[in-house]
Amino acid sequence: MTRERTAARLIWLDGAKGISIIWIVFFHFFNTYTNSKLASPVAPHFFATFFESCAHSTPLAVARCAGESLFVGLSYLGFHAVAVFLVASGFGLTYSLAGRGNPAGGWKGWYRARVIRLYPMYWLAHLVFLVAPFQFKPEPIDYRFWLSFAGDRVYPLRSIFYYANSAWWYFTLILQLYLVFPFLFRLLQKTGVKWFLILCALETVLSRYLILAVLGGSSRWVQGGFFGCRLWEFALGMALGMTERESAGALEELILSLRGVVFGVAIYGVGLYTYGSALTNTVTDALTGTGLFLILSNLASVSDAARGRLGAALVYAGMYSYGLYLLHEPFVVYLGIRMRWMGMPMFVASAFVIIALMVVVSAQIERYVNDSTKRILNRGVSTVVPAASREPG
């Protein structure tokens, strides 16, 4: 199989990332616009609570209310799409190495490439936050800014996890996962996919149980403060990446199918009902992340197969999702507050136009940063990575 054919076959992965990043940006936009006042889809009796707030005296009104509740529910669930980037990152890193067994420049060179890929754009996002107008800045610039600039979004946890730009918490989670990736990769090679997934699943559940049920720790540790609580999603991506490399397309025939969609919807649906207690929450992110990855991968595959502008746009957004992830949150919160006077249809239409513009602008910024970094280093290090291994989203 040629390299070009392989890259083309994995376009669906960028498409899934494109859907995910747009969903995440809209989630921040919509959550701000509604001021979090509508019913939460992860709370008990969501549909019943929502129906109580709207008139439904006629069949048409009932249908409208049902449609609105579904839209609101999906909009508020956008934070789940973060898990898709964890799976995609594990997939891409493993897929790129599985054929060789070792990084071309050794693990030292591998770490260097990851730092070069992640930090320049991350630093620029901090500078943009400092100087750009029309941003939401709820907290002062203090010592936490410089801790964040260095990549620390964990200590001190309660004051820095959501500091300045709440989306940046993901950066430290990715750093942790990259730090342990060589060990995980060797473990996957030694144990095989089945036992690797079993071991990572046990570690994930145990970590979450100890933090939530035994230690009574902050949910921020579970969300991303400690990588072990989100290991399953990353490990699942690694296992899929290894399987895809070895199966030469057989994996896609399995997951990119009606069976994959049904399985994904079922797992995701079960995951939505696990928020009720600390015990069931030990598997929440694993279930919702796994199910959502299957669902969005199939949506991306269908969009790509249609060969339309939508599919191309989603792939483009996925290819340059990193810049949008780093830059968007303070701007959409600022705008969301000022758009509360709009009716829902007008807001949604305006929000997607704004998001489309942000995709284009952030992509150009990311490309410029990557090209500039390459020129400055001047050592032949490529910062434009294959579609299957762009990270983190």
N, C-alpha and C positions, 0 to 999 in steps of 0.2 A: 504493500500500500504506500503510495507516495506521500510525501510530507504535505503537499498542497491538498490532497484529498482528505488527509487526516484533519488538517486545520479546518477545512470546510465542513467536515462532519461534526465538528464540535462547536459550530456557530450557535447551536441551541443553548450552550452554556452561557455565552455572552448575552443572548436574548433573555434568559432567566434572570441574569443579573440586572439587565435593563429594566425589566418589569419590577424587580425588587427595589431598585433605587428610586424609581418614580413613585412607587407605592409608599416608600419611607418618607420621601419629600412631601408627598401629598398628606400623609398622616400628620406630620408636623404642622403643615399648613391648616388642615381641617381641624385638628385638635385646638389650635390657637383660635381659629375663626369661631368655633362653637364654645370656646372657653371651658371645654370638658364638661359641659352641662347636660349633654344627652346621655342616655343609658349606655352603660358599658357592655359590650358583647361577651365579656368574660365573667360578668356578674350573673347571679341566678335570675331566671325568669326575664331575660333580656327582651324577647319579643312581646311578652305580656306587658312589661313596663312601658315599652315604646308605644304599643297600641293604645294604652291609656292616655297618652299625650296627644293623640290625633283623632280627628273625627272619622268614623267609619260606619256611617248609617246606611250606606248603599254598597252594592257589590263593587262598583267602580272605586268608591272611597276605600274600601277594604283592600283592593288590589294596589291602590296608590300607597296606602299606609304600609303594606307589606314590602313594596318596592323601596320605599324610603328607609324602612328599618334595615333591609338587606344592605342598602348603600351605606348607611351610617355604620352598621356593624363592620363591613369590609374596610371602611375608611379608618375606623378606630383600631383595626387589627394590623395596621401597617407595620407596627413595631416587630411583628413576627418575621418580617422579611429579612431581618438581620441574620437570622439563622441560615438563610440561603447563601449568604456570602461566606459564612463559616464552612458550609459544605463545599461550595465552589472553590474556596481557597485551598482546602485540603485536597480536593480533586486535582486542581491544576498543578500544585507543587509535586504531588506524587506521580501524576501522569507524565510530567516532564522528566522525572528521574527514573521511573520504572524501567525504561528501556536500557538505561546505562548502568544502573545500580549504584552509582556514585556521582556526585556533582563533578562537572568537568574541571573546575579549579579547586576541588577539595571543599570540605565544609567551611573552611575559613573564607574562601572565595564566595561560597554560597551565602554566608552571613553578610558579607560585604555587599553583595548584589541586593539582598533584601533591604539593608539599611539605605542604600542608594535609591532604591525604588520608593521607600516609604517616607523618609525624613524630609527631603527638599520640599515636596508639596505640602507636607504637614507644617513645616516651618512657615512657608508662604501663607498658609491659611491663618496662622497666628498673626502675621504681619497685616494681612487684610483685615482681620478683626480689630486690630489696633487703630487703623487709619480710615477705613471705609465708612462712609455715612450710611444712613438708612438701615441700621442694624439694631437688633434688640440687645442691650447690654445691661442686664439686671444687677450685675455685681461689679465692684471696683477692680481695677487692675492692681494686683498686689503680688506677693511672693508666689501665689498659686499659679499665676500666669507663667512664671519661669519654670516651675516644676512641670507644668503641662508642656511647655516648649521643649523640655528635655525628654518628654514621653511618659511622664508619670501622671496617670489618672486614677491612681489607687490610694496613695498615702498623702495626706490624711483623707480617708475614704469619704466621710460624710460631707466634707467641704469641697472636695476637688472632683469627685466623680462626674458631676453634672456642671462643673464650673465653666463659665463663659459660653462655651458652645457645648450643649448637652450631648451632641452626637459624637463628640471626641472620646467618650469612654471606651469606644470600640477599639481605639488605637492601641491602648495598653494590652487589651485582650489578645490582639493579633501579635503583638511583640512577644507575649508569653508563649503563645502557641508556636511561633517561629523558633523561639529559644529551645523548646523541647522537641521540635520536629525531627532532628536527626535521630534521637532516641526512638521516637514513634515509628519512623521509617524502618529502622533496623528491626524493631519489634514486629512490624508488619511482615517484613521479609522472613523473619525467623519462624513466626507462629502461623502465618497464613491468614487469609481474610477472616475466616470463621472465628478463630480464637482471638484474633486481634480485636474484632468487634465485641466479643463477649467480655474481654478484659476491660476495654474502654467503657462499655456500658456499665459494668460493675463499679468502676472507679467513679464514673459520673454520678450514678445514683447514690453511692456511699458518701461522696463529697457533699452533695446537696442535702442529704439526710442529716449529716453531722452538723452542717452549718444552720439549717432551718429548724430541725427538730431537737437536736441535742444542745448545741451551743447558743441557739437563739440569735444568731448573727444577722447582720443586715442583709436584706434581699439584694443589695448591690453586689455583694460577693458572689451571689448566685448568678446575677445577670451578666457579670463579666469581670468582676474584681479578681476572681480566682479562676484561672483557665480550666481547672479540673471540673468545674461545674458546667462547662460548655464543651467538654472534650468530645462527647458523642457526635455532635454535628461535624466537627472537624475530622474526627476519625472515620465517620461514615463517608465523607468526601474522599479521604485517603483510600479507603477500601474500594470505592467505586472507581477512583482513578487507576488503581492497580489492576482491577478487574477489566476495565475498558482497554488498558494497554495490552493486557494478555489475551483478551477475547476478540480483539480486532473488530469491534462493532456489535458483538452478540449482546453486550450489556444494554446498548441502546435499543435493540429490538425488544428487550424485556421491559425497560422502564418507560420508554417513549411509545406507549401503547395504551389502549383502552384499559387494559388490566392495570397498568401503572397509575392511570388517573383514578380509577376506582379505589385502588389500594391507598393512594395518597389522600383522597377525600376521607376515607374511612379513618385513617390514622390521625389526620388533622382534626376531624370531628371529635374523636375520643380525647385528643389533647386539650380541646377547649373545655372539657368537663373535669379537668384535673387541677383547677385553681382553688378548689375548696379547702384543702388542708395541706399542712407541711408534708405529710406522707405522700399524697398523690402528686404534689408539686415536684417531687424528685424526678418525675419523668415528663413533666410538662414540655420543656423546651426540646427534649429529644423527640417527642411525638409530633409536636407542631412543626418543628424544623424538618423532620423527615418527610412528613406529609406534604408540606408546602413546597419542598424542593421537587418532589415528584409532580405536583400540580403545575407549578410554574415552568418546569422544564418541558412539559408537554404543551403548555400554552405557547412557549417560545418556539418549539418545534413546529407547531401548526402555523404560527405567524411566519416563520422562515419558509415553510413549504409553500405558503401563499405567494411568496416573492413580491409582496406589496411594499408600499412605503412604510407601513406600520412596522412590519418585520425588520426592515432595514434600520428604522429609527430606534427600535428597541435594542438591536445589536449595537448600534452606535452608542447609545446611552450606557449599555453594559460595558463596552470597551473602555469608556472613560468615566466609569462610575466613581472612581476614587476621588477625583477632584470635586465632583458634585457632592459626595458624602461629606467632605471636609468643609465645604464652603456654604452650604445651603441654609443651615438651621437658623442662624441669627437674622438672615434676610426674610425668610418666610414667616418667622414669628413676628417681625416688625410689620410686614405687610398684612398678615392675618389679623392682627389687632385693628388695623386701620380699614379693613374690609368688612367689618362686622355689620355695617349698615346695609350691605347687599343682601338680597334674597339668595336662597340656596342655589338655584340654577345659575344665576349671574355669577355668584362666587365660584362655583365649580368650573364654569367656562373660563373665567378670568385666571383662575389658579393654574389650569393646565396650559394656558398660553404662557404664563409667567414661567412655569416649570420647563416648558420647551425652550424658552430663551435661556434659562439657566443651564440647561443641558449643553447647549451650543457654546455658551461663554465659558463655562467651567471646563469643557473639553479642550477648547483652544488654550486655556491657561495651563491645563495639565500637559498638553503636548509641548508647549513652550518651556515649561519647567523641565520636562524630561530631556528635551533637546539641549537646553542650556546646561543641565547637569552633565550630559555626555560631553559637551564641548569643554567645559571647565576641567573635568577629570582628564580628558584627552588620553585615555588609556584603553580605548577600544571596548569599554564596557557598555553594552547595549541596554538602554532603559526602556525600549519598546519590546515587550514580551509577547509570546504567542497568545492567541485567543484563549487557549485552554489554561493558561497559567497567569493571567493577570490577577492581581490581588490588591487589597482585600475586597474592593468593591466600593 
